Amino acid sequence: MIEKIITEIKESFLNNNAKLAVAESLTCGNIQKMIGQTSGVSSFFVGGITTYSLAAKCNLLQIDKEHAKSVNCVSELVAKQMAIGTCRLFEVNVSIATTGYAELAEKIPFAYIAVKVNNLVFAKRVIAPNMNRVEVQQYISVTALSYLLECLNM
């Protein structure tokens, strides 16, 4: 399934001469790994960054420190700012960003996924019930790539 999604993403990028970069927190490099497992992605995939801490998100992606601090770096706005900062950092026109909780003692794990395509920024909240940490990271990674494909086709 993931190979099919990446192949469709690759075709879209090649047809539109676009470039992609990724910023990950919750998914911790899984999206980049999934992209990199498909042949020919170097034609559109520029790179990515994993930013777990508030300092890394602020320093590298220029997110709003006060807002991020108030929400423990997990909100739709943080995800959108991460996507915008990623495009700036890597000088690309398309990016994906993820932030969230892979495990919560008394709540359901969830994430915010943001996708920036040119001047538009899309975001959504995704829940991951009844999954362990690794399953959450995998699920959010696949969901983020599917969401990227959806946003590219809007």
N, C-alpha and C positions, 0 to 999 in steps of 0.2 A: 504494500500500500504506500509506504513512504517513498519508495523509488518512483512510483507513478506520479506522486505529488511533486517531487523534485524535478522530474522530467518535464512536467507541465510548466513548472516555474521557470526552468531553464529555457524552454521554448518561448515563453512570454518575454523574458529578459532579452533574449537574442533578437526577437522580432521588434522590440522597442528600443534596442541599444541602451538599456538601463543597467545600472550597477547597484549591487546589494551589499549592505553591511548589517551586522547583528550586535545587539547589546543584550547580555543575559545576566540575570541575577538568579532567580529561582531555578532556571533550567541549567545553569552552571556549565555551559559549553555544549550541551546536547544538540541544540539546533545547528551549531556550526559543524559538529561531527556528522550529523545526518546529511547536511548539504555536501560536505566534503567526501562522502562515500559514493557520490555519483560522478561518473566520468564527464569531463568537459565543463565543470562548474567554474573553473578559473576564468572563463570568458565573461563572467558576470559577477562572481562573488569576490569582493575586495578583501573582506576580513571581518573580524569580530572582536568583542571584548567581554570579559566577565567582570562585573562590578558588584560585589556583594555588599561592601560597606557604604555608609553615608558619605564618607570622605572620597571614596573612589567615584561614586556617582556624581558628586558635586565637582570635584577637580577635573575629571575627564569628560563628563557629559554635560556639565553646567546646569544641573537641575537646581530648583529652588531649595536652598538648604533649610529654611524655616518650615516650609510646608512638609518637606521630606521628613524632617525630624519629628514633626507633629503626628505623622502617620506611620512612623517606623519604616519609611521608604516604600510603602505599599499603598498605592492609590492609582486611579486612572490618570491623574495629572502627572504623577511621577513616571508612569510608563510612557505617556506621550512626550514628556520632556526628555526621557532617555532616547526615544526614537529620533527626535529632532536633533539632540546632541550627537547621536551616532552618525547621522547624515553629515553634520558639520565636521566631526572628527575625521571621518573617512572620505569626505568629499564625494559623496554619492547622492543619488536622488531617491533611493528606496532603502528603508530599514525596517527591522523588526526589533522589538524590545519586550522583555518579560520581567515582571517582578511579582512577588507573592509569597505565600507560605506553603512549603512542601509538607509540613506536618504541624498540626495544632492539637494540643491535648484535648480541648473541649469543643473545638469548632471543626468545620469541614475545611480541608485545604483548598485554597483558591489562588488564582493569579489574575493579573491584568496583562493583557497582550496589546501592544500598540504597533501599528504599521503606518509608516509615513511613505506616501507615494507622491513625489513631486511636492506640491504645496498643500496636499491634503493629509490629515492625520486621523486615523481611525483607531478606535480602542474598544475592547470588550472585556468583561469579567467572565472568567471561566471557573467553575467549581469542579473539584475532583474528589467526590465522596468514595469512601470505602477503599482507599488505596494507600499503600505505604509510600515512603519518601521517593524511592526510585521510580515507582509506578506513576506517581504524580509528575515527576520531572519528565518522564517519557511521554505521558499523556499531554501535558502542556506543550511540549516541544512539537509533537505532531499537530496539535490543534493550532499552534502558532503558524506553522508552515501552511496548513490548510487555509487559515485566515489570510495569510499573505496572498495566496492564490486567488481567494475570493476578492480581496481588495484590488488586486491587479486587474481583475476582470470587471470592475465597477465602471 
